[in-house]
Amino acid sequence: MADVSANSSVRCPVCRREHRWSPPTYPCPCGAPVALPLARDGVPLRVRRRTWAGSWVAVPCGACGRSQDWPQPELCCPCGALLALPVDRTGTGPGTAGGPVGGPPADRPPFTPVTIRTARDAALASAHYLRWLGFADVLATHGPPASGIDLRGRGVVARVDPTTSPVGVRAVETVWLTALHISAVPVCFALAGYEQESYARAEQIALPLFTLDLTGTPQPAGQAAERLVATGA
């Protein structure tokens, strides 16, 4: 059985790889924060095809008792499996504040996620995250569609892929080459994760890969991304 517990440890049921996880928090209309804690004895489920109904989870506010639908927490394992994480729906389980795995540097405030409902939201969430990492003037670009370059900022170039298909190695290399040309940091964000070859290539060229879920909290997918989260821009 896969292990998912309150200590934010998640084991992929496909490859058995262990991941650290920081459950997100959302503001209830009453003003109290609502955490989405992981169920202690729950089992991650592999998502083969997303559905709208399956993309949300109802969790009550511990302060006022109001139950609302929040984005279903997900994690994309480097093995290629997209996992839906089991949530304690009672609203009483322990949880941690939202933020990237590994925690931010001491002078960086906690990351506030942007809920993703549309492709535009995916770009906004990614831009917000890059600014949180310390990159300035991050804006969407309007270059040729084939370039796949969606965001640019001071010292950074990023691709945001909001589709349901894993990102291929060619797209990863395109971002890297573009950033190399202008001496910027290349970054990739994807809702559906990456092909296995993309993970391997990104590690070779030290390109940070992040996976997005509907909570809007990017999760690092590899050592390069973890280093960027730890050090910032």
Secondary structure as UniProt FT lines:
FT   TURN            6..7
FT   STRAND          9..11
FT   TURN            13..15
FT   STRAND          18..20
FT   STRAND          25..27
FT   TURN            29..30
FT   STRAND          33..35
FT   STRAND          45..46
FT   HELIX           53..55
FT   STRAND          56..60
FT   TURN            62..64
FT   STRAND          67..71
FT   STRAND          74..76
FT   TURN            78..79
FT   STRAND          82..84
FT   TURN            89..90
FT   TURN            101..102
FT   TURN            106..107
FT   HELIX           119..133
FT   STRAND          139..140
FT   HELIX           145..147
FT   STRAND          151..153
FT   TURN            154..155
FT   STRAND          156..161
FT   HELIX           169..181
FT   TURN            182..183
FT   STRAND          185..190
FT   HELIX           196..204
FT   TURN            205..206
FT   STRAND          209..211
FT   TURN            214..215
FT   STRAND          219..220
FT   HELIX           223..231
//
